[in-house]
Amino acid sequence: MAKTNPLEFIQQVRSETAKVTWPTRRETIITTVMVFIMVAFAMVFFFLADTALSYIVSLVLGFGGN
């Protein structure tokens, strides 16, 4: 495997970085909002699932619920 000197490495990194398509500010904001919305849905789902399973387990094992 050929070794690359540090200067050549930095040049390669800069050329590869120039090829990257960076998201616009609008795309970043929309993506961030969508992540927060999905987190909220997941939070509600897991809360309801946990509550339902807790209730079912308490009925099966015969404690709590009163």
N, C-alpha and C positions, 0 to 999 in steps of 0.2 A: 504494500500500500504506500503510495507516494505521500510524502509529507508536504504540507503547504506552509510557506512562510507567513508570518503574521500580517504583513502588508497585503499580500495576495488574498489572504482570508478575509480581511476587512473589505477589500474591493468586491469580493464575491458576495459578502453579506449585503453590502450596499446595493449591488445590482439585483439581488433577489428581493430585497425590501422594496425596491422601486417597482417590482412587478405586482406587488400586493394591491388589491382593490380594497381600499378602506371604506367602511360604511359612512354615509352622510350623517349629519347631526339628526335629521328627521328619522332616518332608519334606526339609529341608535335609540332615540326616544321611544319610537313605536315598539321596538323589540323589548325595551325595558318595561314598558307599561304591560305588554303581553305577558312577560314573566311574572309580574306582580299579580295579574289577574289569575294566571294558572296556579300560582302559589295560594291565592285566596280560595280557589275552588278545591284544591287538594286539602287545605286546612279544614274547610267545612266538611268535605267527604270523610276524612279520617276522624274528625270529631264525632260525626254521626255514627260512623262504623264502630268506633270505640264505645260510645254510649250504648248502642244497641247490643253489642257483644257483652258488655258489662252487665246489662240488664238480663240477658239470656243466661249468662253464667250464674248470676245471683239466683235466678229462678230454679235452675237445674240443681245447684248445690244447696238451696234452701235457706240461704241467709240474706239479710238485707231486704230491700223492697218495701218494708213497712214504714 
